[in-house]
Amino acid sequence: MTRPSPYRLTPNLFSISFGTAGLAQAWGLAAETVHTASWPSDALWILAALVWLVTLVTYARNIVAQGRLSTELGDPTLGPFTAVAVIVPMLLGVALAPHARTAGEVVYSIGLVLTVLLGGWLTGLWIRADIQLPQWHPGYFLPTVAGGLIAAGGSAALGWATLSRVMFGYGLICWFVLGSIMLVRLFTQPALPPPLLPTIAIEVAPPVVAGNAFFVINGGRLDFGAELLGGYAALMVLVQICMISTYRRAPFGPGYWAFAFSYAAAVTNGVWWLEVEHVHGQQGLTYLLLSLATLALAALAARTVLGLVRRTFLPRLPAPAAAPAP
């Protein structure tokens, strides 16, 4: 008989493959703009796909074995992270398309449909559920804001212009609506619990992911829309610097991977800006950004492996209550 796992695998574990894919995107863009080697991007895409597959299989087995299949989406803390499981295939599909166009389009389309369906389901669930404002956290951006804006960039990359604009509107309006709620929560309510503090890193994602998508949609030109998104992105980057001392209070665990995709997307946005502004020393600055992002992800991965070896990374299930003495 198989011994049940003492750990609860949470959907924010998909942030590992999400962050790896984000770094692969940054390297891929650099290969186009300053002609860096293509192998780092290819290797990272393969790694992201493998990590996503392993996470999907182990996570699915865990929630079924622990009877959480019907309650996972409705969890007010971790439910929004389930969207990452279907967002990552969109990124993988776009990366696959240059090598196998039909296969890439199929993978992307499946991810897109599931992302939109799940985003709609979760939005309706949040409307119906009695979720109090202090329970909100920036992870609520993931299903519709991140999903929509990533779909916008992916559709544009595949040449689906109308769909890219539709999904850009989908993600942008959701960002305006949810972003206002999120800032009210962060400004006026008690601080997030320590394990959720890294989700504040997700605040930098909407403007930079929107900026990246916008550059793909408009053909890599600098215009008024890109400048507006760039201004807010600059503010959110400065906020992240201000938050360093706060992040140190968070215990290390799966939540730390919230930094990975958000910051990788910011690096990708930086690579775009170096390109569209024709900055002097573009190649050196691009390599600097990529080096910092790659070293940061490597450090995060190394710390994760160490935590797995020490059995401190994954949350454990509560110990069963002791039987009363006769």
C-alpha positions as CSV (number, residue, x, y, z in Angstrom):
1,M,0.0,0.0,0.0
2,T,1.4,3.4,-1.0
3,R,2.1,5.7,2.0
4,P,0.2,9.0,1.7
5,S,2.4,12.0,1.2
6,P,2.9,14.1,4.4
7,Y,3.2,17.3,2.2
8,R,0.5,19.5,0.7
9,L,1.5,20.4,-2.9
10,T,0.2,23.9,-3.6
11,P,-0.6,25.4,-7.0
12,N,2.0,28.2,-6.6
13,L,4.6,25.4,-7.4
14,F,3.7,26.1,-11.0
15,S,5.5,29.4,-10.5
16,I,8.8,27.5,-10.9
17,S,8.1,26.6,-14.5
18,F,6.4,30.0,-15.0
19,G,9.6,31.9,-13.9
20,T,11.8,29.6,-16.0
21,A,9.7,30.3,-19.1
22,G,9.9,34.1,-18.3
23,L,13.7,33.9,-18.3
24,A,13.6,31.9,-21.5
25,Q,11.5,34.7,-23.1
26,A,14.1,37.3,-22.0
27,W,16.9,35.3,-23.6
28,G,14.9,34.7,-26.7
29,L,14.2,38.4,-27.2
30,A,17.9,39.2,-26.7
31,A,18.8,36.7,-29.4
32,E,16.6,38.8,-31.7
33,T,17.8,42.2,-30.6
34,V,21.5,41.9,-29.9
35,H,22.1,38.4,-31.4
36,T,23.0,36.5,-28.3
37,A,23.3,32.8,-28.5
38,S,20.0,30.9,-28.9
39,W,20.9,27.9,-26.8
40,P,20.2,29.5,-23.4
41,S,16.7,30.3,-24.4
42,D,16.2,26.8,-26.0
43,A,17.6,25.1,-22.9
44,L,15.4,27.2,-20.6
45,W,12.2,26.4,-22.6
46,I,13.0,22.7,-22.4
47,L,13.6,23.0,-18.7
48,A,10.3,24.9,-18.2
49,A,8.4,22.3,-20.1
50,L,9.8,19.5,-18.0
51,V,9.3,21.2,-14.7
52,W,5.7,22.1,-15.7
53,L,5.0,18.4,-16.6
54,V,6.5,17.0,-13.4
55,T,4.7,19.6,-11.3
56,L,1.4,18.9,-13.1
57,V,1.6,15.1,-12.5
58,T,2.7,15.3,-8.9
59,Y,0.3,18.2,-8.0
60,A,-2.7,16.4,-9.6
61,R,-1.9,13.2,-7.7
62,N,-1.5,15.1,-4.5
63,I,-4.8,16.9,-4.6
64,V,-6.7,13.8,-5.6
65,A,-5.1,11.7,-2.8
66,Q,-5.9,14.4,-0.2
67,G,-9.4,15.0,-1.4
68,R,-8.9,18.6,-2.5
69,L,-10.0,18.3,-6.1
70,S,-13.4,20.1,-5.4
71,T,-12.0,22.8,-3.1
72,E,-8.8,23.9,-4.7
73,L,-10.2,26.6,-7.0
74,G,-12.3,28.1,-4.2
75,D,-9.4,28.4,-1.8
76,P,-9.2,32.2,-1.2
77,T,-5.5,32.1,-0.7
78,L,-4.1,29.6,-3.2
79,G,-7.0,29.3,-5.7
80,P,-5.8,32.1,-8.0
81,F,-2.4,30.3,-8.5
82,T,-4.2,27.4,-10.2
83,A,-4.3,29.6,-13.3
84,V,-0.5,29.4,-13.8
85,A,-0.9,25.7,-14.7
86,V,-2.8,26.7,-17.9
87,I,-0.9,29.9,-18.6
88,V,2.5,28.2,-18.9
89,P,1.4,26.1,-21.9
90,M,0.6,29.3,-23.8
91,L,4.2,30.4,-23.4
92,L,5.4,27.0,-24.4
93,G,3.2,26.9,-27.5
94,V,4.6,30.2,-28.7
95,A,8.2,29.0,-28.1
96,L,7.4,25.7,-30.0
97,A,5.8,27.4,-33.0
98,P,9.0,28.4,-34.8
99,H,10.1,24.8,-34.8
100,A,6.8,23.1,-35.3
101,R,4.1,25.6,-36.3
102,T,1.0,23.4,-36.1
103,A,2.0,21.8,-32.8
104,G,2.9,25.1,-31.3
105,E,-0.5,26.6,-32.3
106,V,-2.3,23.6,-30.9
107,V,-0.5,23.8,-27.5
108,Y,-1.0,27.6,-27.4
109,S,-4.7,27.4,-28.3
110,I,-5.4,24.8,-25.7
111,G,-3.7,26.9,-23.1
112,L,-5.5,30.0,-24.2
113,V,-9.0,28.4,-24.1
114,L,-8.3,26.9,-20.6
115,T,-6.9,30.2,-19.4
116,V,-10.0,32.2,-20.5
117,L,-12.4,29.5,-19.1
118,L,-10.6,29.3,-15.8
119,G,-10.4,33.1,-15.6
120,G,-14.1,33.4,-16.1
121,W,-14.9,30.7,-13.6
122,L,-12.7,32.2,-10.9
123,T,-14.1,35.7,-11.5
124,G,-17.6,34.4,-11.1
125,L,-16.5,32.5,-8.0
126,W,-15.0,35.6,-6.4
127,I,-18.2,37.5,-7.1
128,R,-20.3,34.9,-5.4
129,A,-17.9,34.0,-2.5
130,D,-17.7,35.9,0.7
131,I,-14.1,36.9,0.4
132,Q,-13.0,39.6,2.7
133,L,-10.7,42.4,1.5
134,P,-7.8,41.3,3.9
135,Q,-7.8,37.9,2.1
136,W,-6.9,39.4,-1.2
137,H,-3.3,39.4,-2.4
138,P,-1.6,40.2,-5.8
139,G,-1.9,36.6,-6.8
140,Y,-5.4,37.5,-7.9
141,F,-3.9,39.2,-10.9
142,L,-2.8,35.8,-12.3
143,P,-6.0,34.3,-13.9
144,T,-7.2,37.2,-15.9
145,V,-4.6,40.0,-15.9
146,A,-1.5,37.8,-16.5
147,G,-3.5,35.3,-18.5
148,G,-5.0,38.0,-20.8
149,L,-1.8,40.0,-21.3
150,I,0.3,37.0,-21.9
151,A,-2.3,35.8,-24.4
152,A,-2.1,39.2,-26.1
153,G,1.6,38.9,-26.7
154,G,1.4,35.3,-27.7
155,S,-1.4,35.9,-30.2
156,A,0.6,38.7,-31.7
157,A,3.7,36.6,-32.0
158,L,1.7,34.0,-33.9
159,G,0.3,36.6,-36.2
160,W,-3.2,36.6,-34.9
161,A,-3.6,40.4,-34.8
162,T,-7.3,40.7,-33.9
163,L,-7.1,38.1,-31.2
164,S,-4.1,39.8,-29.7
165,R,-6.0,43.1,-29.4
166,V,-9.0,41.4,-27.9
167,M,-6.9,39.7,-25.3
168,F,-5.0,42.9,-24.6
169,G,-8.3,44.6,-23.8
170,Y,-9.3,41.6,-21.7
171,G,-6.1,41.7,-19.6
172,L,-5.9,45.5,-19.4
173,I,-9.4,46.1,-18.2
174,C,-9.0,43.3,-15.6
175,W,-5.8,45.0,-14.5
176,F,-7.6,48.3,-14.0
177,V,-10.4,46.7,-12.0
178,L,-8.4,44.3,-9.9
179,G,-5.5,46.7,-9.5
180,S,-7.7,49.3,-7.8
181,I,-8.9,46.7,-5.4
182,M,-5.4,45.4,-4.7
183,L,-3.9,48.7,-3.9
184,V,-6.8,49.6,-1.6
185,R,-6.1,46.3,0.2
186,L,-2.4,46.9,0.4
187,F,-2.7,50.5,1.4
188,T,-5.5,50.2,4.0
189,Q,-5.6,46.7,5.4
190,P,-3.2,44.8,7.7
191,A,0.0,43.5,6.2
192,L,-0.1,40.3,4.3
193,P,0.8,37.1,6.2
194,P,4.6,36.5,5.9
195,P,4.3,33.6,3.5
196,L,2.3,35.8,1.1
197,L,4.7,38.8,1.2
198,P,6.5,37.7,-2.0
199,T,3.2,38.0,-3.9
200,I,3.8,41.8,-3.8
201,A,6.4,41.2,-6.4
202,I,3.5,40.4,-8.8
203,E,2.6,44.1,-8.7
204,V,5.4,44.8,-11.1
205,A,4.1,42.2,-13.6
206,P,1.0,43.9,-15.1
207,P,2.8,47.0,-16.6
208,V,5.8,45.1,-17.8
209,V,3.8,42.2,-19.3
210,A,1.5,44.7,-20.9
211,G,4.5,46.6,-22.2
212,N,6.0,43.4,-23.6
213,A,2.7,42.5,-25.3
214,F,2.3,46.0,-26.6
215,F,5.7,46.0,-28.3
216,V,4.9,42.7,-30.0
217,I,1.5,44.0,-31.1
218,N,2.9,47.3,-32.5
219,G,6.0,45.8,-34.1
220,G,8.5,47.0,-31.6
221,R,7.8,50.7,-31.9
222,L,7.9,53.4,-29.2
223,D,4.7,55.2,-29.0
224,F,2.4,56.9,-26.5
225,G,0.9,53.6,-25.3
226,A,4.3,52.1,-24.6
227,E,5.4,55.3,-22.9
228,L,2.4,55.2,-20.5
229,L,3.0,51.6,-19.6
230,G,6.8,52.3,-19.2
231,G,6.1,55.1,-16.7
232,Y,4.0,52.9,-14.4
233,A,6.5,50.1,-14.8
234,A,9.2,52.4,-13.5
235,L,7.2,53.2,-10.4
236,M,6.5,49.5,-9.7
237,V,10.2,48.7,-10.1
238,L,11.1,51.4,-7.5
239,V,8.4,50.0,-5.2
240,Q,10.1,46.6,-5.4
241,I,13.4,48.1,-4.3
242,C,11.6,49.7,-1.3
243,M,10.1,46.3,-0.4
244,I,13.4,44.5,0.1
245,S,13.4,44.7,3.8
246,T,9.8,43.5,3.9
247,Y,10.5,40.5,1.7
248,R,13.2,39.4,4.2
249,R,10.4,38.6,6.7
250,A,8.9,35.9,4.5
251,P,9.9,32.3,5.2
252,F,11.4,30.6,2.2
253,G,9.0,28.3,0.4
254,P,7.0,28.0,-2.9
255,G,5.8,31.6,-2.5
256,Y,9.3,32.9,-3.2
257,W,8.9,31.8,-6.9
258,A,6.4,34.8,-7.3
259,F,9.6,36.8,-7.9
260,A,10.7,34.7,-10.8
261,F,8.3,35.5,-13.6
262,S,7.6,39.0,-12.5
263,Y,11.2,40.1,-12.5
264,A,12.0,38.1,-15.6
265,A,9.2,40.0,-17.4
266,A,10.7,43.2,-16.1
267,V,14.1,42.2,-17.6
268,T,12.4,41.4,-20.9
269,N,10.7,44.8,-20.8
270,G,14.1,46.4,-20.2
271,V,15.6,44.5,-23.2
272,W,12.7,45.9,-25.3
273,W,13.4,49.5,-24.1
274,L,17.1,49.2,-24.9
275,E,16.1,48.1,-28.4
276,V,13.4,50.7,-29.2
277,E,15.5,53.6,-27.7
278,H,18.7,52.4,-29.5
279,V,20.6,52.9,-26.3
280,H,24.4,53.3,-26.6
281,G,26.0,50.2,-25.2
282,Q,22.8,48.2,-25.8
283,Q,24.6,44.8,-26.1
284,G,26.5,45.2,-22.9
285,L,23.5,46.4,-20.9
286,T,21.4,43.6,-22.3
287,Y,24.0,41.0,-21.2
288,L,24.0,42.7,-17.8
289,L,20.3,42.4,-17.4
290,L,20.3,38.8,-18.5
291,S,23.2,37.9,-16.2
292,L,21.4,39.4,-13.2
293,A,18.2,37.6,-14.0
294,T,19.9,34.3,-14.7
295,L,22.0,34.4,-11.5
296,A,18.9,35.3,-9.5
297,L,16.9,32.4,-10.9
298,A,19.9,30.0,-10.4
299,A,20.1,31.2,-6.7
300,L,16.4,30.7,-6.3
301,A,16.6,27.2,-7.8
302,A,19.6,26.3,-5.6
303,R,17.8,27.4,-2.5
304,T,14.8,25.4,-3.6
305,V,16.8,22.3,-4.1
306,L,18.4,22.8,-0.7
307,G,15.0,23.2,0.9
308,L,13.8,20.0,-0.8
309,V,16.8,18.1,0.5
310,R,16.3,19.4,4.0
311,R,12.5,18.8,3.7
312,T,11.7,22.4,4.6
313,F,10.5,23.8,1.2
314,L,7.1,22.1,0.9
315,P,4.3,22.8,3.5
316,R,3.5,19.7,5.6
317,L,0.0,18.6,6.4
318,P,-1.1,19.3,10.0
319,A,-0.4,16.4,12.3
320,P,-3.5,14.3,13.0
321,A,-5.1,15.0,16.4
322,A,-4.1,12.4,19.1
323,A,-6.9,10.0,20.1
324,P,-8.3,10.8,23.5
325,A,-7.1,8.7,26.4
326,P,-9.6,6.0,27.5
